[in-house]
Amino acid sequence: MSFWENVDSELKFIGMERKELGKIAGFPESYISKGITRKSCPNADLALRIAKALNVSIEYLVTGKKGEEQSETGRVTPQIVQLITKLNKFSSKQKQIFFDLAEVIDKN
């Protein structure tokens, strides 16, 4: 797969829209479809911004191969980051309730 196909695949995996990635990384949404059609690769600066926004390596976007440090189960998705941010605002009592709930859910 090409760079942009890997970007598109990653977007689907994390549940992010092309438009949202474009806003974060600073490029028009149409770049993705144009890149897929042309099988092109963006300049290094844009590739880095995209990789950071998707929380993956540039190597993965270019080659489609995950490094050893990037297993599917070890990835921190934007949703997990958002959850951690919210959790950090909880009181100790709220955190304990959250962890107790997570234990109950995990057992099911």
Biopython code that builds the backbone (N, CA, C, O; Angstrom):
import numpy as np
from Bio.PDB.StructureBuilder import StructureBuilder

atoms = [
    (1, "MET", "N", (0.841, -1.190, 0.000)),
    (1, "MET", "CA", (0.000, 0.000, 0.000)),
    (1, "MET", "C", (0.879, 1.245, 0.000)),
    (1, "MET", "O", (2.026, 1.210, 0.446)),
    (2, "SER", "N", (0.330, 2.338, -0.503)),
    (2, "SER", "CA", (1.066, 3.592, -0.543)),
    (2, "SER", "C", (0.948, 4.328, 0.796)),
    (2, "SER", "O", (0.166, 3.944, 1.666)),
    (3, "PHE", "N", (1.734, 5.380, 0.938)),
    (3, "PHE", "CA", (1.707, 6.207, 2.138)),
    (3, "PHE", "C", (0.270, 6.606, 2.473)),
    (3, "PHE", "O", (-0.190, 6.409, 3.597)),
    (4, "TRP", "N", (-0.433, 7.169, 1.488)),
    (4, "TRP", "CA", (-1.774, 7.691, 1.750)),
    (4, "TRP", "C", (-2.780, 6.572, 2.011)),
    (4, "TRP", "O", (-3.727, 6.766, 2.773)),
    (5, "GLU", "N", (-2.592, 5.418, 1.400)),
    (5, "GLU", "CA", (-3.466, 4.282, 1.707)),
    (5, "GLU", "C", (-3.255, 3.838, 3.149)),
    (5, "GLU", "O", (-4.208, 3.469, 3.835)),
    (6, "ASN", "N", (-2.003, 3.874, 3.609)),
    (6, "ASN", "CA", (-1.715, 3.535, 5.005)),
    (6, "ASN", "C", (-2.327, 4.572, 5.943)),
    (6, "ASN", "O", (-2.837, 4.219, 7.006)),
    (7, "VAL", "N", (-2.281, 5.843, 5.560)),
    (7, "VAL", "CA", (-2.923, 6.890, 6.358)),
    (7, "VAL", "C", (-4.420, 6.611, 6.441)),
    (7, "VAL", "O", (-5.003, 6.649, 7.525)),
    (8, "ASP", "N", (-5.034, 6.334, 5.309)),
    (8, "ASP", "CA", (-6.474, 6.080, 5.270)),
    (8, "ASP", "C", (-6.839, 4.859, 6.116)),
    (8, "ASP", "O", (-7.844, 4.867, 6.827)),
    (9, "SER", "N", (-6.029, 3.825, 6.035)),
    (9, "SER", "CA", (-6.261, 2.620, 6.830)),
    (9, "SER", "C", (-6.168, 2.930, 8.321)),
    (9, "SER", "O", (-6.980, 2.458, 9.116)),
    (10, "GLU", "N", (-5.180, 3.720, 8.686)),
    (10, "GLU", "CA", (-4.996, 4.088, 10.098)),
    (10, "GLU", "C", (-6.162, 4.944, 10.589)),
    (10, "GLU", "O", (-6.617, 4.790, 11.722)),
    (11, "LEU", "N", (-6.639, 5.838, 9.740)),
    (11, "LEU", "CA", (-7.798, 6.665, 10.098)),
    (11, "LEU", "C", (-8.995, 5.784, 10.428)),
    (11, "LEU", "O", (-9.691, 6.016, 11.417)),
    (12, "LYS", "N", (-9.229, 4.787, 9.608)),
    (12, "LYS", "CA", (-10.345, 3.868, 9.854)),
    (12, "LYS", "C", (-10.141, 3.113, 11.157)),
    (12, "LYS", "O", (-11.086, 2.919, 11.921)),
    (13, "PHE", "N", (-8.907, 2.686, 11.413)),
    (13, "PHE", "CA", (-8.601, 1.921, 12.622)),
    (13, "PHE", "C", (-8.887, 2.725, 13.892)),
    (13, "PHE", "O", (-9.443, 2.194, 14.853)),
    (14, "ILE", "N", (-8.509, 3.997, 13.893)),
    (14, "ILE", "CA", (-8.686, 4.804, 15.107)),
    (14, "ILE", "C", (-10.008, 5.568, 15.126)),
    (14, "ILE", "O", (-10.341, 6.207, 16.124)),
    (15, "GLY", "N", (-10.758, 5.504, 14.033)),
    (15, "GLY", "CA", (-12.053, 6.182, 14.003)),
    (15, "GLY", "C", (-11.966, 7.682, 13.822)),
    (15, "GLY", "O", (-12.785, 8.423, 14.366)),
    (16, "MET", "N", (-10.990, 8.134, 13.069)),
    (16, "MET", "CA", (-10.809, 9.561, 12.814)),
    (16, "MET", "C", (-11.192, 9.865, 11.369)),
    (16, "MET", "O", (-10.937, 9.057, 10.476)),
    (17, "GLU", "N", (-11.789, 11.000, 11.140)),
    (17, "GLU", "CA", (-12.174, 11.418, 9.788)),
    (17, "GLU", "C", (-10.987, 12.083, 9.085)),
    (17, "GLU", "O", (-10.100, 12.642, 9.730)),
    (18, "ARG", "N", (-10.987, 12.011, 7.767)),
    (18, "ARG", "CA", (-9.936, 12.662, 6.971)),
    (18, "ARG", "C", (-9.881, 14.164, 7.266)),
    (18, "ARG", "O", (-8.805, 14.750, 7.381)),
    (19, "LYS", "N", (-11.043, 14.760, 7.383)),
    (19, "LYS", "CA", (-11.122, 16.199, 7.629)),
    (19, "LYS", "C", (-10.444, 16.573, 8.952)),
    (19, "LYS", "O", (-9.739, 17.579, 9.033)),
    (20, "GLU", "N", (-10.663, 15.761, 9.975)),
    (20, "GLU", "CA", (-10.063, 16.009, 11.286)),
    (20, "GLU", "C", (-8.537, 15.907, 11.209)),
    (20, "GLU", "O", (-7.829, 16.742, 11.771)),
    (21, "LEU", "N", (-8.036, 14.888, 10.517)),
    (21, "LEU", "CA", (-6.590, 14.753, 10.349)),
    (21, "LEU", "C", (-6.031, 15.960, 9.610)),
    (21, "LEU", "O", (-4.986, 16.496, 9.982)),
    (22, "GLY", "N", (-6.730, 16.385, 8.564)),
    (22, "GLY", "CA", (-6.294, 17.563, 7.807)),
    (22, "GLY", "C", (-6.177, 18.790, 8.683)),
    (22, "GLY", "O", (-5.223, 19.558, 8.556)),
    (23, "LYS", "N", (-7.141, 18.984, 9.576)),
    (23, "LYS", "CA", (-7.092, 20.135, 10.487)),
    (23, "LYS", "C", (-5.891, 20.036, 11.426)),
    (23, "LYS", "O", (-5.169, 21.010, 11.636)),
    (24, "ILE", "N", (-5.693, 18.851, 11.982)),
    (24, "ILE", "CA", (-4.596, 18.656, 12.942)),
    (24, "ILE", "C", (-3.237, 18.822, 12.272)),
    (24, "ILE", "O", (-2.358, 19.502, 12.800)),
    (25, "ALA", "N", (-3.067, 18.197, 11.102)),
    (25, "ALA", "CA", (-1.762, 18.181, 10.433)),
    (25, "ALA", "C", (-1.571, 19.337, 9.454)),
    (25, "ALA", "O", (-0.462, 19.544, 8.962)),
    (26, "GLY", "N", (-2.625, 20.088, 9.164)),
    (26, "GLY", "CA", (-2.500, 21.266, 8.320)),
    (26, "GLY", "C", (-2.448, 21.000, 6.826)),
    (26, "GLY", "O", (-1.552, 21.489, 6.138)),
    (27, "PHE", "N", (-3.403, 20.230, 6.317)),
    (27, "PHE", "CA", (-3.491, 20.014, 4.874)),
    (27, "PHE", "C", (-4.954, 19.785, 4.507)),
    (27, "PHE", "O", (-5.747, 19.380, 5.356)),
    (28, "PRO", "N", (-5.320, 20.039, 3.247)),
    (28, "PRO", "CA", (-6.704, 19.823, 2.825)),
    (28, "PRO", "C", (-7.059, 18.336, 2.804)),
    (28, "PRO", "O", (-6.220, 17.490, 2.494)),
    (29, "GLU", "N", (-8.289, 18.036, 3.132)),
    (29, "GLU", "CA", (-8.795, 16.670, 3.146)),
    (29, "GLU", "C", (-8.569, 15.971, 1.797)),
    (29, "GLU", "O", (-8.335, 14.764, 1.755)),
    (30, "SER", "N", (-8.638, 16.720, 0.717)),
    (30, "SER", "CA", (-8.503, 16.150, -0.630)),
    (30, "SER", "C", (-7.109, 15.574, -0.901)),
    (30, "SER", "O", (-6.945, 14.780, -1.828)),
    (31, "TYR", "N", (-6.098, 15.963, -0.105)),
    (31, "TYR", "CA", (-4.745, 15.431, -0.301)),
    (31, "TYR", "C", (-4.729, 13.905, -0.221)),
    (31, "TYR", "O", (-3.971, 13.253, -0.939)),
    (32, "ILE", "N", (-5.565, 13.334, 0.651)),
    (32, "ILE", "CA", (-5.544, 11.885, 0.850)),
    (32, "ILE", "C", (-5.991, 11.170, -0.420)),
    (32, "ILE", "O", (-5.295, 10.277, -0.903)),
    (33, "SER", "N", (-7.165, 11.558, -0.976)),
    (33, "SER", "CA", (-7.621, 10.876, -2.194)),
    (33, "SER", "C", (-6.700, 11.130, -3.366)),
    (33, "SER", "O", (-6.471, 10.238, -4.183)),
    (34, "LYS", "N", (-6.167, 12.346, -3.458)),
    (34, "LYS", "CA", (-5.221, 12.645, -4.550)),
    (34, "LYS", "C", (-3.951, 11.803, -4.380)),
    (34, "LYS", "O", (-3.424, 11.261, -5.351)),
    (35, "GLY", "N", (-3.467, 11.700, -3.145)),
    (35, "GLY", "CA", (-2.264, 10.914, -2.877)),
    (35, "GLY", "C", (-2.451, 9.444, -3.185)),
    (35, "GLY", "O", (-1.548, 8.793, -3.711)),
    (36, "ILE", "N", (-3.645, 8.909, -2.851)),
    (36, "ILE", "CA", (-3.937, 7.504, -3.143)),
    (36, "ILE", "C", (-3.937, 7.283, -4.660)),
    (36, "ILE", "O", (-3.356, 6.316, -5.152)),
    (37, "THR", "N", (-4.592, 8.186, -5.391)),
    (37, "THR", "CA", (-4.665, 8.069, -6.847)),
    (37, "THR", "C", (-3.277, 8.135, -7.473)),
    (37, "THR", "O", (-2.953, 7.356, -8.369)),
    (38, "ARG", "N", (-2.467, 9.067, -6.997)),
    (38, "ARG", "CA", (-1.126, 9.277, -7.576)),
    (38, "ARG", "C", (-0.071, 8.342, -6.999)),
    (38, "ARG", "O", (1.035, 8.248, -7.531)),
    (39, "LYS", "N", (-0.413, 7.641, -5.899)),
    (39, "LYS", "CA", (0.544, 6.796, -5.172)),
    (39, "LYS", "C", (1.791, 7.610, -4.789)),
    (39, "LYS", "O", (2.929, 7.164, -4.941)),
    (40, "SER", "N", (1.526, 8.812, -4.293)),
    (40, "SER", "CA", (2.609, 9.728, -3.948)),
    (40, "SER", "C", (2.874, 9.710, -2.439)),
    (40, "SER", "O", (2.179, 9.055, -1.662)),
    (41, "CYS", "N", (3.894, 10.446, -2.075)),
    (41, "CYS", "CA", (4.268, 10.582, -0.675)),
    (41, "CYS", "C", (4.463, 12.075, -0.397)),
    (41, "CYS", "O", (5.046, 12.776, -1.223)),
    (42, "PRO", "N", (3.988, 12.573, 0.747)),
    (42, "PRO", "CA", (4.155, 14.000, 1.035)),
    (42, "PRO", "C", (5.592, 14.333, 1.411)),
    (42, "PRO", "O", (6.426, 13.443, 1.578)),
    (43, "ASN", "N", (5.872, 15.635, 1.544)),
    (43, "ASN", "CA", (7.211, 16.020, 1.986)),
    (43, "ASN", "C", (7.420, 15.567, 3.429)),
    (43, "ASN", "O", (6.462, 15.225, 4.122)),
    (44, "ALA", "N", (8.661, 15.565, 3.872)),
    (44, "ALA", "CA", (9.016, 15.029, 5.187)),
    (44, "ALA", "C", (8.307, 15.748, 6.325)),
    (44, "ALA", "O", (7.879, 15.112, 7.288)),
    (45, "ASP", "N", (8.180, 17.070, 6.223)),
    (45, "ASP", "CA", (7.534, 17.837, 7.285)),
    (45, "ASP", "C", (6.074, 17.420, 7.454)),
    (45, "ASP", "O", (5.617, 17.197, 8.575)),
    (46, "LEU", "N", (5.347, 17.314, 6.351)),
    (46, "LEU", "CA", (3.944, 16.921, 6.426)),
    (46, "LEU", "C", (3.807, 15.462, 6.878)),
    (46, "LEU", "O", (2.909, 15.134, 7.653)),
    (47, "ALA", "N", (4.683, 14.604, 6.401)),
    (47, "ALA", "CA", (4.652, 13.196, 6.820)),
    (47, "ALA", "C", (4.842, 13.081, 8.326)),
    (47, "ALA", "O", (4.186, 12.267, 8.977)),
    (48, "LEU", "N", (5.734, 13.889, 8.879)),
    (48, "LEU", "CA", (5.971, 13.875, 10.324)),
    (48, "LEU", "C", (4.744, 14.353, 11.088)),
    (48, "LEU", "O", (4.371, 13.756, 12.098)),
    (49, "ARG", "N", (4.110, 15.427, 10.613)),
    (49, "ARG", "CA", (2.904, 15.946, 11.279)),
    (49, "ARG", "C", (1.774, 14.916, 11.232)),
    (49, "ARG", "O", (1.029, 14.760, 12.200)),
    (50, "ILE", "N", (1.654, 14.223, 10.116)),
    (50, "ILE", "CA", (0.609, 13.202, 9.984)),
    (50, "ILE", "C", (0.890, 12.037, 10.925)),
    (50, "ILE", "O", (-0.009, 11.560, 11.617)),
    (51, "ALA", "N", (2.133, 11.584, 10.947)),
    (51, "ALA", "CA", (2.507, 10.465, 11.825)),
    (51, "ALA", "C", (2.244, 10.810, 13.286)),
    (51, "ALA", "O", (1.733, 9.984, 14.042)),
    (52, "LYS", "N", (2.591, 12.025, 13.677)),
    (52, "LYS", "CA", (2.342, 12.441, 15.064)),
    (52, "LYS", "C", (0.855, 12.488, 15.366)),
    (52, "LYS", "O", (0.422, 12.049, 16.431)),
    (53, "ALA", "N", (0.070, 13.018, 14.434)),
    (53, "ALA", "CA", (-1.379, 13.116, 14.638)),
    (53, "ALA", "C", (-2.023, 11.736, 14.753)),
    (53, "ALA", "O", (-3.003, 11.562, 15.478)),
    (54, "LEU", "N", (-1.476, 10.762, 14.041)),
    (54, "LEU", "CA", (-2.016, 9.407, 14.066)),
    (54, "LEU", "C", (-1.363, 8.524, 15.126)),
    (54, "LEU", "O", (-1.791, 7.392, 15.350)),
    (55, "ASN", "N", (-0.334, 9.046, 15.773)),
    (55, "ASN", "CA", (0.389, 8.312, 16.806)),
    (55, "ASN", "C", (1.025, 7.028, 16.263)),
    (55, "ASN", "O", (0.969, 5.969, 16.889)),
    (56, "VAL", "N", (1.632, 7.158, 15.074)),
    (56, "VAL", "CA", (2.356, 6.049, 14.449)),
    (56, "VAL", "C", (3.691, 6.583, 13.936)),
    (56, "VAL", "O", (3.922, 7.792, 13.934)),
    (57, "SER", "N", (4.559, 5.688, 13.507)),
    (57, "SER", "CA", (5.843, 6.123, 12.963)),
    (57, "SER", "C", (5.702, 6.461, 11.478)),
    (57, "SER", "O", (4.799, 5.973, 10.799)),
    (58, "ILE", "N", (6.600, 7.296, 10.998)),
    (58, "ILE", "CA", (6.642, 7.585, 9.562)),
    (58, "ILE", "C", (6.961, 6.289, 8.817)),
    (58, "ILE", "O", (6.426, 6.042, 7.736)),
    (59, "GLU", "N", (7.821, 5.475, 9.390)),
    (59, "GLU", "CA", (8.169, 4.192, 8.769)),
    (59, "GLU", "C", (6.915, 3.372, 8.498)),
    (59, "GLU", "O", (6.780, 2.783, 7.425)),
    (60, "TYR", "N", (6.004, 3.328, 9.454)),
    (60, "TYR", "CA", (4.772, 2.568, 9.254)),
    (60, "TYR", "C", (3.952, 3.145, 8.099)),
    (60, "TYR", "O", (3.416, 2.399, 7.281)),
    (61, "LEU", "N", (3.858, 4.473, 8.037)),
    (61, "LEU", "CA", (3.064, 5.086, 6.968)),
    (61, "LEU", "C", (3.697, 4.851, 5.597)),
    (61, "LEU", "O", (2.987, 4.706, 4.601)),
    (62, "VAL", "N", (5.018, 4.815, 5.544)),
    (62, "VAL", "CA", (5.710, 4.608, 4.265)),
    (62, "VAL", "C", (5.707, 3.132, 3.858)),
    (62, "VAL", "O", (5.446, 2.807, 2.700)),
    (63, "THR", "N", (5.998, 2.240, 4.814)),
    (63, "THR", "CA", (6.166, 0.824, 4.473)),
    (63, "THR", "C", (4.941, -0.040, 4.792)),
    (63, "THR", "O", (4.766, -1.114, 4.216)),
    (64, "GLY", "N", (4.110, 0.429, 5.698)),
    (64, "GLY", "CA", (2.969, -0.386, 6.138)),
    (64, "GLY", "C", (3.349, -1.423, 7.165)),
    (64, "GLY", "O", (2.506, -2.207, 7.601)),
    (65, "LYS", "N", (4.638, -1.437, 7.566)),
    (65, "LYS", "CA", (5.113, -2.417, 8.541)),
    (65, "LYS", "C", (5.274, -1.734, 9.894)),
    (65, "LYS", "O", (5.871, -0.664, 10.005)),
    (66, "LYS", "N", (4.734, -2.371, 10.900)),
    (66, "LYS", "CA", (4.841, -1.847, 12.256)),
    (66, "LYS", "C", (6.161, -2.305, 12.864)),
    (66, "LYS", "O", (6.584, -3.447, 12.680)),
    (67, "GLY", "N", (6.796, -1.404, 13.585)),
    (67, "GLY", "CA", (8.011, -1.765, 14.304)),
    (67, "GLY", "C", (7.643, -2.615, 15.499)),
    (67, "GLY", "O", (6.468, -2.767, 15.833)),
    (68, "GLU", "N", (8.648, -3.163, 16.133)),
    (68, "GLU", "CA", (8.406, -4.008, 17.306)),
    (68, "GLU", "C", (7.676, -3.262, 18.403)),
    (68, "GLU", "O", (6.890, -3.854, 19.143)),
    (69, "GLU", "N", (7.931, -1.962, 18.514)),
    (69, "GLU", "CA", (7.314, -1.187, 19.587)),
    (69, "GLU", "C", (5.867, -0.812, 19.286)),
    (69, "GLU", "O", (5.213, -0.183, 20.118)),
    (70, "GLN", "N", (5.356, -1.181, 18.124)),
    (70, "GLN", "CA", (4.011, -0.785, 17.735)),
    (70, "GLN", "C", (3.113, -1.980, 17.462)),
    (70, "GLN", "O", (2.697, -2.195, 16.323)),
    (71, "SER", "N", (2.817, -2.743, 18.471)),
    (71, "SER", "CA", (1.876, -3.839, 18.279)),
    (71, "SER", "C", (0.463, -3.277, 18.367)),
    (71, "SER", "O", (0.249, -2.211, 18.944)),
    (72, "GLU", "N", (-0.488, -3.984, 17.803)),
    (72, "GLU", "CA", (-1.879, -3.523, 17.822)),
    (72, "GLU", "C", (-2.371, -3.334, 19.253)),
    (72, "GLU", "O", (-3.104, -2.385, 19.531)),
    (73, "THR", "N", (-1.980, -4.216, 20.155)),
    (73, "THR", "CA", (-2.480, -4.128, 21.525)),
    (73, "THR", "C", (-1.753, -3.079, 22.341)),
    (73, "THR", "O", (-2.270, -2.632, 23.365)),
    (74, "GLY", "N", (-0.572, -2.675, 21.917)),
    (74, "GLY", "CA", (0.202, -1.713, 22.681)),
    (74, "GLY", "C", (0.016, -0.264, 22.248)),
    (74, "GLY", "O", (0.647, 0.629, 22.814)),
    (75, "ARG", "N", (-0.821, -0.017, 21.273)),
    (75, "ARG", "CA", (-1.003, 1.337, 20.742)),
    (75, "ARG", "C", (-1.891, 2.166, 21.639)),
    (75, "ARG", "O", (-2.850, 1.660, 22.221)),
    (76, "VAL", "N", (-1.576, 3.412, 21.746)),
    (76, "VAL", "CA", (-2.399, 4.349, 22.494)),
    (76, "VAL", "C", (-3.166, 5.171, 21.469)),
    (76, "VAL", "O", (-2.598, 6.033, 20.799)),
    (77, "THR", "N", (-4.459, 4.897, 21.353)),
    (77, "THR", "CA", (-5.291, 5.591, 20.385)),
    (77, "THR", "C", (-5.701, 6.958, 20.930)),
    (77, "THR", "O", (-5.586, 7.190, 22.134)),
    (78, "PRO", "N", (-6.171, 7.858, 20.086)),
    (78, "PRO", "CA", (-6.644, 9.158, 20.570)),
    (78, "PRO", "C", (-7.753, 9.028, 21.611)),
    (78, "PRO", "O", (-7.846, 9.849, 22.523)),
    (79, "GLN", "N", (-8.592, 8.002, 21.480)),
    (79, "GLN", "CA", (-9.655, 7.804, 22.463)),
    (79, "GLN", "C", (-9.082, 7.474, 23.839)),
    (79, "GLN", "O", (-9.610, 7.922, 24.857)),
    (80, "ILE", "N", (-8.008, 6.695, 23.869)),
    (80, "ILE", "CA", (-7.362, 6.352, 25.144)),
    (80, "ILE", "C", (-6.720, 7.601, 25.747)),
    (80, "ILE", "O", (-6.811, 7.818, 26.955)),
    (81, "VAL", "N", (-6.086, 8.406, 24.936)),
    (81, "VAL", "CA", (-5.491, 9.654, 25.421)),
    (81, "VAL", "C", (-6.577, 10.540, 26.022)),
    (81, "VAL", "O", (-6.385, 11.128, 27.087)),
    (82, "GLN", "N", (-7.715, 10.637, 25.342)),
    (82, "GLN", "CA", (-8.829, 11.447, 25.839)),
    (82, "GLN", "C", (-9.336, 10.892, 27.174)),
    (82, "GLN", "O", (-9.619, 11.653, 28.100)),
    (83, "LEU", "N", (-9.448, 9.581, 27.266)),
    (83, "LEU", "CA", (-9.888, 8.948, 28.504)),
    (83, "LEU", "C", (-8.915, 9.225, 29.648)),
    (83, "LEU", "O", (-9.341, 9.534, 30.761)),
    (84, "ILE", "N", (-7.632, 9.120, 29.388)),
    (84, "ILE", "CA", (-6.619, 9.382, 30.414)),
    (84, "ILE", "C", (-6.686, 10.840, 30.862)),
    (84, "ILE", "O", (-6.577, 11.128, 32.054)),
    (85, "THR", "N", (-6.864, 11.752, 29.921)),
    (85, "THR", "CA", (-6.975, 13.172, 30.257)),
    (85, "THR", "C", (-8.148, 13.413, 31.201)),
    (85, "THR", "O", (-8.018, 14.138, 32.187)),
    (86, "LYS", "N", (-9.285, 12.807, 30.900)),
    (86, "LYS", "CA", (-10.458, 12.947, 31.771)),
    (86, "LYS", "C", (-10.218, 12.294, 33.121)),
    (86, "LYS", "O", (-10.563, 12.855, 34.161)),
    (87, "LEU", "N", (-9.626, 11.106, 33.101)),
    (87, "LEU", "CA", (-9.369, 10.362, 34.329)),
    (87, "LEU", "C", (-8.445, 11.142, 35.268)),
    (87, "LEU", "O", (-8.612, 11.091, 36.486)),
    (88, "ASN", "N", (-7.484, 11.854, 34.713)),
    (88, "ASN", "CA", (-6.565, 12.647, 35.527)),
    (88, "ASN", "C", (-7.269, 13.775, 36.273)),
    (88, "ASN", "O", (-6.743, 14.283, 37.264)),
    (89, "LYS", "N", (-8.444, 14.168, 35.813)),
    (89, "LYS", "CA", (-9.205, 15.235, 36.473)),
    (89, "LYS", "C", (-10.093, 14.705, 37.599)),
    (89, "LYS", "O", (-10.636, 15.484, 38.382)),
    (90, "PHE", "N", (-10.240, 13.373, 37.681)),
    (90, "PHE", "CA", (-11.090, 12.769, 38.703)),
    (90, "PHE", "C", (-10.456, 12.879, 40.083)),
    (90, "PHE", "O", (-9.234, 12.944, 40.223)),
    (91, "SER", "N", (-11.312, 12.897, 41.098)),
    (91, "SER", "CA", (-10.826, 12.820, 42.480)),
    (91, "SER", "C", (-10.384, 11.381, 42.730)),
    (91, "SER", "O", (-10.656, 10.497, 41.917)),
    (92, "SER", "N", (-9.711, 11.146, 43.839)),
    (92, "SER", "CA", (-9.275, 9.784, 44.183)),
    (92, "SER", "C", (-10.468, 8.841, 44.285)),
    (92, "SER", "O", (-10.400, 7.695, 43.842)),
    (93, "LYS", "N", (-11.545, 9.321, 44.864)),
    (93, "LYS", "CA", (-12.747, 8.493, 45.021)),
    (93, "LYS", "C", (-13.344, 8.162, 43.649)),
    (93, "LYS", "O", (-13.744, 7.022, 43.411)),
    (94, "GLN", "N", (-13.408, 9.136, 42.754)),
    (94, "GLN", "CA", (-13.936, 8.907, 41.410)),
    (94, "GLN", "C", (-13.058, 7.918, 40.640)),
    (94, "GLN", "O", (-13.562, 7.060, 39.915)),
    (95, "LYS", "N", (-11.744, 8.047, 40.806)),
    (95, "LYS", "CA", (-10.836, 7.122, 40.137)),
    (95, "LYS", "C", (-11.068, 5.694, 40.615)),
    (95, "LYS", "O", (-11.068, 4.761, 39.813)),
    (96, "GLN", "N", (-11.267, 5.521, 41.930)),
    (96, "GLN", "CA", (-11.501, 4.180, 42.468)),
    (96, "GLN", "C", (-12.793, 3.594, 41.910)),
    (96, "GLN", "O", (-12.845, 2.409, 41.580)),
    (97, "ILE", "N", (-13.834, 4.416, 41.804)),
    (97, "ILE", "CA", (-15.101, 3.958, 41.223)),
    (97, "ILE", "C", (-14.884, 3.527, 39.775)),
    (97, "ILE", "O", (-15.395, 2.494, 39.343)),
    (98, "PHE", "N", (-14.125, 4.326, 39.032)),
    (98, "PHE", "CA", (-13.833, 4.006, 37.637)),
    (98, "PHE", "C", (-13.094, 2.678, 37.536)),
    (98, "PHE", "O", (-13.453, 1.832, 36.718)),
    (99, "PHE", "N", (-12.065, 2.485, 38.357)),
    (99, "PHE", "CA", (-11.297, 1.243, 38.317)),
    (99, "PHE", "C", (-12.143, 0.041, 38.737)),
    (99, "PHE", "O", (-12.009, -1.047, 38.175)),
    (100, "ASP", "N", (-13.014, 0.243, 39.729)),
    (100, "ASP", "CA", (-13.909, -0.845, 40.137)),
    (100, "ASP", "C", (-14.844, -1.230, 38.986)),
    (100, "ASP", "O", (-15.079, -2.413, 38.741)),
    (101, "LEU", "N", (-15.368, -0.237, 38.292)),
    (101, "LEU", "CA", (-16.240, -0.481, 37.144)),
    (101, "LEU", "C", (-15.481, -1.211, 36.034)),
    (101, "LEU", "O", (-16.010, -2.134, 35.415)),
    (102, "ALA", "N", (-14.250, -0.792, 35.790)),
    (102, "ALA", "CA", (-13.435, -1.442, 34.754)),
    (102, "ALA", "C", (-13.209, -2.917, 35.105)),
    (102, "ALA", "O", (-13.217, -3.770, 34.218)),
    (103, "GLU", "N", (-13.010, -3.220, 36.385)),
    (103, "GLU", "CA", (-12.824, -4.603, 36.812)),
    (103, "GLU", "C", (-14.078, -5.428, 36.536)),
    (103, "GLU", "O", (-13.995, -6.559, 36.057)),
    (104, "VAL", "N", (-15.242, -4.851, 36.844)),
    (104, "VAL", "CA", (-16.515, -5.560, 36.625)),
    (104, "VAL", "C", (-16.691, -5.826, 35.128)),
    (104, "VAL", "O", (-17.052, -6.936, 34.734)),
    (105, "ILE", "N", (-16.439, -4.815, 34.296)),
    (105, "ILE", "CA", (-16.582, -4.960, 32.847)),
    (105, "ILE", "C", (-15.601, -6.000, 32.323)),
    (105, "ILE", "O", (-15.960, -6.814, 31.472)),
    (106, "ASP", "N", (-14.370, -5.985, 32.820)),
    (106, "ASP", "CA", (-13.336, -6.921, 32.348)),
    (106, "ASP", "C", (-13.695, -8.364, 32.659)),
    (106, "ASP", "O", (-13.314, -9.267, 31.915)),
    (107, "LYS", "N", (-14.416, -8.596, 33.739)),
    (107, "LYS", "CA", (-14.793, -9.967, 34.130)),
    (107, "LYS", "C", (-15.901, -10.523, 33.250)),
    (107, "LYS", "O", (-16.092, -11.737, 33.179)),
    (108, "ASN", "N", (-16.630, -9.640, 32.578)),
    (108, "ASN", "CA", (-17.750, -10.105, 31.731)),
    (108, "ASN", "C", (-17.307, -10.439, 30.387)),
    (108, "ASN", "O", (-18.117, -10.844, 29.553)),
]
sb = StructureBuilder()
sb.init_structure("model")
sb.init_model(0)
sb.init_chain("A")
sb.init_seg("    ")
for serial, (resi, resn, name, xyz) in enumerate(atoms, 1):
    if name == "N":
        sb.init_residue(resn, " ", resi, " ")
    sb.init_atom(name, np.array(xyz, "f"), 0.0, 1.0, " ", f" {name:<3s}", serial, name[0])
structure = sb.get_structure()
